[in-house]
Amino acid sequence: MKIRLVASDMDGTLLDPLSHISEENANAIRELQQSGAEFVICSGRAYSGAHPIVSGAGIHCSYICLSGAMICTEDGKACTSIPLTPGNLADIDRILTDAGIFMDIMTSNGVYCTFPREERLQRIYRFFDDGSLAAGQPSAALEQAVSRFASAFTFVGSLADVPSGTVIYKIGSTEIPAETVIRLKERFSACPDIATASTFPTDIELTNVRAQKGLALKAFARERSILPGEIMVLGDSDNDLSMFTPEFGWTVAMGNAQDCLKAVAKYETKSNREDGVAFAIRKYAL
């Protein structure tokens, strides 16, 4: 069966460690599209955090954003959206607040953050660190990556301080001890209408149970009369697991992928440092 659609995660997959798309990856995606197949981003990021990077690399495509909570056209028009319900929000606020966990709150009006500002900025620096922090002077590339990422944040005291009428799609937190993440997921297992995932073992991402990458990808493909068996997916972490199910024809784990994803993937490509997306597209789809 021929591949008609390729869906790629961003962080840890399409992007290098400094959140750039390599020319090799961009060229392979354009070659794929020129061959008649379609390409879609499938990311935990909001459209506002994904589009500038993707379009800046000269890639034109649709977006499955916020871990499946929203499907957008290339120009940002929302085709479908699945927000967190008031009940979801009450459960999330209770469990995370009880555990002393700060929140990144992804909404219709950007990202609200309950972290103290300086602490959140330091976490962003550590996330994008290219090795220059150890020398005591962040590199220009690191400063640029941090500035681009942090520009989306509005700092608030609590979830209750998010302006009334704001639609909330996803809540997450970072740099949590891995054992705490496990305990949090155990607590959220008592909330069957909330989906939990992680990009890294030390973070947690929370959406409505109907807002998952795999479900959104199936809906996106169905609108285009594309069968699951005609889809190739690329990912690296726990939050890509809903796309790594047997009905998708090509499930490709990055070389840097978490073991849980490699265990269920049908194929493996090179790492995100080695243009693994381009390698997989050229090996399987062209």
C-alpha positions as CSV (number, residue, x, y, z in Angstrom):
1,M,0.0,0.0,0.0
2,K,1.3,3.4,-0.9
3,I,1.9,6.2,1.6
4,R,-0.5,9.0,1.0
5,L,-0.1,11.0,4.2
6,V,2.9,11.5,6.5
7,A,2.2,12.9,10.1
8,S,5.2,14.1,12.1
9,D,5.6,15.2,15.7
10,M,7.8,18.3,16.2
11,D,9.9,18.4,19.4
12,G,12.4,15.5,19.4
13,T,11.3,14.5,15.9
14,L,11.2,17.1,13.1
15,L,13.0,19.7,15.2
16,D,16.7,19.5,16.2
17,P,17.5,20.2,19.9
18,L,17.4,23.9,19.3
19,S,13.9,23.8,17.7
20,H,15.1,24.3,14.2
21,I,14.0,22.4,11.1
22,S,17.1,21.3,9.1
23,E,17.3,22.0,5.3
24,E,17.5,18.2,4.8
25,N,14.2,17.6,6.6
26,A,12.5,20.6,4.8
27,N,13.7,19.4,1.4
28,A,12.4,15.9,2.0
29,I,9.0,17.1,3.0
30,R,8.7,19.3,-0.1
31,E,9.8,16.3,-2.2
32,L,7.1,14.2,-0.5
33,Q,4.4,16.9,-1.3
34,Q,5.6,17.2,-4.9
35,S,5.1,13.4,-5.2
36,G,1.4,13.9,-4.4
37,A,1.4,12.8,-0.8
38,E,0.3,15.0,2.0
39,F,2.2,16.1,5.1
40,V,0.7,17.2,8.4
41,I,2.3,18.4,11.7
42,C,1.0,16.5,14.7
43,S,2.3,18.3,17.8
44,G,1.7,19.1,21.4
45,R,2.4,22.7,20.6
46,A,-0.3,25.3,19.9
47,Y,-0.6,26.6,16.3
48,S,1.1,29.8,17.4
49,G,4.1,27.8,18.6
50,A,4.3,25.5,15.6
51,H,3.5,27.6,12.5
52,P,6.3,30.2,12.7
53,I,9.0,27.4,12.8
54,V,7.4,25.3,10.1
55,S,6.5,28.1,7.7
56,G,9.9,29.6,8.3
57,A,11.4,26.5,6.9
58,G,9.3,26.9,3.7
59,I,6.9,24.1,4.6
60,H,3.2,24.5,3.8
61,C,0.9,22.1,5.6
62,S,-2.0,21.6,7.9
63,Y,-1.6,21.2,11.7
64,I,-2.9,18.9,14.4
65,C,-2.1,20.9,17.5
66,L,-2.2,20.7,21.3
67,S,-1.9,16.9,21.3
68,G,-5.0,16.5,19.1
69,A,-7.2,19.1,20.7
70,M,-7.3,21.2,17.6
71,I,-6.9,20.7,13.8
72,C,-5.9,23.8,11.9
73,T,-5.5,24.8,8.2
74,E,-2.1,26.2,7.2
75,D,-3.3,29.7,7.9
76,G,-4.5,28.9,11.4
77,K,-8.2,28.4,10.8
78,A,-9.5,25.9,13.3
79,C,-11.3,23.0,11.6
80,T,-12.1,21.1,14.8
81,S,-11.4,21.7,18.5
82,I,-11.9,19.7,21.7
83,P,-11.4,21.9,24.8
84,L,-11.1,20.7,28.4
85,T,-14.5,20.7,30.0
86,P,-15.3,22.5,33.3
87,G,-15.2,19.1,35.0
88,N,-11.8,18.4,33.5
89,L,-10.5,21.7,34.7
90,A,-11.7,21.2,38.2
91,D,-10.1,17.8,38.4
92,I,-6.8,19.0,37.0
93,D,-6.7,22.1,39.2
94,R,-7.4,20.0,42.3
95,I,-4.8,17.2,41.6
96,L,-2.0,19.5,40.4
97,T,-2.5,22.1,43.1
98,D,-2.6,19.3,45.8
99,A,0.8,18.1,44.4
100,G,2.3,21.6,44.3
101,I,2.7,21.5,40.6
102,F,2.7,24.7,38.5
103,M,0.9,24.8,35.2
104,D,1.3,25.8,31.6
105,I,-2.3,26.5,30.4
106,M,-2.7,26.4,26.6
107,T,-5.7,28.4,25.5
108,S,-7.5,30.2,22.7
109,N,-5.6,33.3,23.8
110,G,-2.0,31.9,24.1
111,V,-0.3,30.2,27.0
112,Y,-0.9,31.2,30.6
113,C,1.6,30.1,33.2
114,T,1.3,29.7,36.9
115,F,5.1,29.3,37.4
116,P,7.0,32.2,38.9
117,R,8.3,34.1,35.9
118,E,12.1,33.6,36.6
119,E,11.7,29.9,37.4
120,R,9.8,29.3,34.2
121,L,12.4,31.2,32.1
122,Q,15.2,29.2,33.7
123,R,13.4,26.0,32.8
124,I,13.2,27.2,29.2
125,Y,16.9,27.9,29.2
126,R,17.6,24.4,30.5
127,F,15.3,22.8,27.9
128,F,17.0,24.5,25.0
129,D,20.6,24.4,26.4
130,D,23.1,23.9,23.7
131,G,26.0,23.5,26.2
132,S,26.6,27.2,26.5
133,L,25.0,27.5,30.0
134,A,27.9,25.6,31.5
135,A,30.3,28.3,30.3
136,G,28.2,30.9,32.0
137,Q,27.2,32.8,28.8
138,P,24.1,31.6,26.8
139,S,24.9,31.5,23.1
140,A,23.0,33.7,20.7
141,A,21.2,30.7,19.3
142,L,20.1,29.7,22.8
143,E,18.9,33.2,23.5
144,Q,16.9,33.3,20.3
145,A,15.3,29.9,21.0
146,V,14.3,31.0,24.5
147,S,13.0,34.4,23.4
148,R,10.9,32.8,20.7
149,F,9.4,30.2,23.1
150,A,8.9,32.5,26.1
151,S,7.1,35.2,24.0
152,A,3.9,33.2,24.1
153,F,3.6,33.2,27.9
154,T,1.3,35.3,30.1
155,F,2.0,34.8,33.8
156,V,-0.9,34.4,36.3
157,G,-1.2,33.3,39.9
158,S,-3.5,30.3,39.4
159,L,-5.8,28.6,36.9
160,A,-8.7,30.7,38.3
161,D,-6.9,33.8,37.1
162,V,-7.2,32.9,33.4
163,P,-9.6,35.4,32.0
164,S,-13.3,34.4,31.9
165,G,-14.4,33.1,28.5
166,T,-10.9,31.8,27.6
167,V,-11.2,28.3,26.0
168,I,-8.6,26.0,27.6
169,Y,-7.4,23.1,25.4
170,K,-4.4,21.6,27.3
171,I,-2.6,21.9,30.6
172,G,1.0,20.7,31.2
173,S,3.9,21.0,33.5
174,T,7.7,20.4,33.2
175,E,10.7,19.3,35.2
176,I,8.7,17.2,37.6
177,P,10.5,14.2,39.3
178,A,9.8,11.1,37.2
179,E,8.3,9.3,40.2
180,T,5.9,12.2,40.8
181,V,4.8,12.0,37.1
182,I,4.0,8.3,37.7
183,R,2.0,9.1,40.8
184,L,0.1,12.0,39.0
185,K,-0.8,9.6,36.2
186,E,-2.1,7.1,38.7
187,R,-4.3,9.8,40.3
188,F,-5.6,11.0,36.9
189,S,-6.5,7.4,36.0
190,A,-9.5,7.9,38.2
191,C,-10.6,10.6,35.8
192,P,-11.5,8.6,32.7
193,D,-12.4,11.7,30.6
194,I,-8.9,13.1,30.9
195,A,-6.0,11.9,28.7
196,T,-2.5,12.0,30.2
197,A,0.8,11.9,28.2
198,S,4.4,13.0,28.4
199,T,7.0,14.3,26.0
200,F,9.7,13.5,28.5
201,P,9.6,11.3,31.6
202,T,9.7,14.5,33.7
203,D,6.6,16.3,32.3
204,I,2.9,15.7,32.1
205,E,0.3,16.8,29.4
206,L,-3.4,16.8,30.1
207,T,-6.2,17.0,27.5
208,N,-9.8,15.8,27.2
209,V,-9.8,12.1,26.5
210,R,-11.2,12.8,23.0
211,A,-8.3,15.1,22.2
212,Q,-5.4,12.7,21.3
213,K,-3.0,12.7,18.4
214,G,-4.1,9.4,17.0
215,L,-7.8,10.2,17.1
216,A,-7.3,13.6,15.5
217,L,-5.1,12.0,12.8
218,K,-7.7,9.5,11.9
219,A,-10.3,12.3,11.7
220,F,-8.0,14.3,9.5
221,A,-7.3,11.4,7.2
222,R,-11.0,10.4,7.0
223,E,-11.9,13.9,5.7
224,R,-9.4,13.2,2.8
225,S,-10.6,9.6,2.2
226,I,-7.1,8.4,3.3
227,L,-7.1,5.0,5.0
228,P,-5.0,4.4,8.2
229,G,-2.9,1.9,6.3
230,E,-1.9,4.7,3.9
231,I,-0.4,6.8,6.7
232,M,3.1,7.0,8.0
233,V,3.6,8.6,11.5
234,L,6.9,9.8,13.1
235,G,7.4,10.4,16.8
236,D,9.7,10.1,19.7
237,S,7.8,10.1,23.0
238,D,4.9,8.9,25.2
239,N,2.6,11.6,23.8
240,D,2.9,10.0,20.3
241,L,1.7,6.6,21.5
242,S,-1.9,7.1,20.3
243,M,-0.5,7.3,16.7
244,F,1.6,4.2,17.1
245,T,-1.3,1.7,16.8
246,P,-1.3,-1.3,14.4
247,E,-3.9,0.2,12.0
248,F,-1.5,2.9,10.8
249,G,0.6,1.5,8.0
250,W,4.1,2.9,8.9
251,T,4.8,3.7,12.5
252,V,8.3,5.1,12.7
253,A,10.2,5.8,15.9
254,M,13.1,8.2,16.0
255,G,16.5,6.9,16.9
256,N,16.2,9.1,20.0
257,A,12.7,7.9,20.9
258,Q,11.7,6.7,24.3
259,D,11.7,2.9,24.8
260,C,7.9,2.8,25.2
261,L,7.6,4.1,21.6
262,K,10.3,1.9,20.1
263,A,8.6,-1.1,21.6
264,V,5.4,-0.6,19.6
265,A,6.9,1.0,16.4
266,K,7.1,-1.0,13.2
267,Y,10.2,0.8,12.0
268,E,13.0,3.0,13.4
269,T,14.8,5.9,11.7
270,K,17.8,8.1,12.6
271,S,17.7,10.6,15.5
272,N,16.4,14.2,15.3
273,R,20.0,15.3,15.3
274,E,20.6,13.2,12.2
275,D,17.6,14.3,10.0
276,G,15.7,11.2,10.9
277,V,12.5,12.5,9.4
278,A,14.2,13.0,6.0
279,F,15.7,9.6,6.2
280,A,12.4,7.9,6.9
281,I,10.5,9.9,4.2
282,R,13.1,9.0,1.5
283,K,13.3,5.3,2.7
284,Y,9.6,4.6,2.9
285,A,7.5,7.2,1.1
286,L,9.5,8.3,-2.0
